[in-house]
Amino acid sequence: MIKRPKIAVIGAGGNVGAAVAQWAVQKELGDLVLIDLKAGPAEGRALDLTQCGPWEGFNVNFTATDKAEAMAGADVIVMTAGVPRKPGQSREELIGINAGIVKGICQDIKKHAPDAVLIVVSNPLDAMVFVAKQVTGFPRERVIGSAGVLDSARFRTYLSLASGCSVEDVHAVVLGAHTDKDMVPITSNATIGNVPVSKFLSAEKLTEVVENTKKGGATLTGLIGTSAWLAPGAGTCLMVEAIVRNQGRVLPCSVELNGEFGVKGAFVGVAVKLTANGAEAVYEFERSAAEKEAFGKSVAANTDLMNIARGFLG
Ligand SMILES: NC(=O)c1ccc[n+]([C@@H]2O[C@H](COP(=O)([O-])OP(=O)(O)OC[C@H]3O[C@@H](n4cnc5c(N)ncnc54)[C@H](O)[C@@H]3O)[C@@H](O)[C@H]2O)c1
């Protein structure tokens, strides 16, 4: 019998996990296992989503539980467990709390789903990808951070709003760290309908777009009172889809660099080909001198965070 993909979402009682599950059922990506510290919120999210089925026309096969062993045999695991950022709180401040949570869950993943591709969403993102890689011992192909998809979606959205052009035709990517300070929106090769963005926007306007992108998370946290979940869920689900459907999509994801960009051992957002094997390839491409410098600073900042996280690994 042909097996349906099994997708486990850990932290699924929360906002981002529930959003990942929602996009995944709408796309009919596979059977979903929703796991949370407390079974109630996971069961509630599953029931709520199941009751969308009659109108949305999907049949959902959910398992909702607080039991880690339910992830056994999962093809893809999405980790959204953790504490979200509070207004005014930096991602860096989250590190101590979330490293402990991610470490415990990764020990379960190693035990119950040793062949899964793991997508980490918990913040501070790049440091949590490092923790996940260290604890699971999985190859770098199978430990991937979701953040570049969100930051790039924000960048494309702000470019679209500033230019008045359809977001569909805006092609632009954010590399580097998933922090307000150190992410690197790449403007040098951003295009709208294949035309360089500089044809649409002045240097000042482009700087404004970059700044809006960088503070995109903080803007939403300020407005909603907690971090956003719909766009993070949509971006993460795009990664899940690329893996379970073996699409070979090239998306910005956080992975361990293995000599690319002249860097070894740091975890940072880069252009990655996603297939059924996970992060199958990492691509380098031409950037401006300023972007190269910013990327270098991003790597350094992430290495600092990684070293702080290392202290929580015991
Ligand atoms: N990378 C990104 O682009 C991005 C975007 C948004 C949010 N985030 C991060 O995602 C994480 C989740 O955000 P949220 O808004 O969904 O938070 P939330 O508080 O709504 O949900 C978190 C869930 O994790 C669960 N949880 C905590 N410890 C657990 C454990 N040991 N096992 C299983 N479940 C556990 C909680 O019970 C809760 O239901 C946060 O760290 C947040 O900063 C990342």
The ligand as an ORCA input file, in Angstrom:
! r2SCAN-3c Opt
* xyz 0 1
  N      11.142     31.053     12.951
  C      10.112     31.848     12.739
  O       9.955     32.406     11.652
  C       9.107     32.060     13.847
  C       7.959     32.842     13.643
  C       7.031     32.966     14.669
  C       7.265     32.336     15.905
  N       8.401     31.613     16.067
  C       8.680     30.910     17.327
  O       7.885     29.727     17.352
  C       7.683     29.327     18.699
  C       6.193     29.105     18.943
  O       5.478     30.324     18.815
  P       3.898     30.364     19.102
  O       3.476     31.749     18.810
  O       3.233     29.234     18.429
  O       3.886     30.099     20.667
  P       2.683     29.466     21.518
  O       2.961     29.808     22.952
  O       1.373     29.843     20.938
  O       2.889     27.909     21.308
  C       3.978     27.214     21.804
  C       3.482     25.840     22.160
  O       4.615     25.034     22.529
  C       4.149     24.157     23.551
  N       5.284     23.579     24.263
  C       6.120     24.175     25.141
  N       7.014     23.276     25.592
  C       6.741     22.093     24.974
  C       7.291     20.799     25.028
  N       8.331     20.530     25.810
  N       6.731     19.831     24.251
  C       5.674     20.091     23.454
  N       5.110     21.306     23.375
  C       5.626     22.293     24.122
  C       3.259     25.028     24.433
  O       2.413     24.275     25.268
  C       2.515     25.826     23.366
  O       1.296     25.214     23.002
  C       8.304     30.439     19.557
  O       9.601     30.090     19.941
  C       8.341     31.629     18.598
  O       9.301     32.594     18.955
  C       9.306     31.462     15.071
*
